[in-house]
Amino acid sequence: MLDPKKLEDIAKQITDSIPPGVKTMAEGAEAKVKQVLQSQLSRLEFVSREEFDVQSQVLIRTREKLEALEARLEKLENPAHSADEN
């Protein structure tokens, strides 16, 4: 198995052998791609994971309240039926 230090040395040698103009061009291209992606994604109606999680919790609480209200309404509409259950 190759020594990790040796692999780092090889990677550094390869990186150092790339001409500076190519490195600059690659870095510039990467920055431009990131900029374009961010621009395009911002046009879409995405939400952050944090906002999604918050809204999921709100939905869970809302469903729990709805179920409680439905049960309460059922008891009020059918008092004889709910008395049989108790």
Secondary structure, 3 states (H helix, E strand, C coil): CCCHHHHHHHHHHHHHHCCHHHHHHHHHHHHHHHHHHHHHHHHCCCCCHHHHHHHHHHHHHHHHHHHHHHHHHHHHHCHHHHHHHC
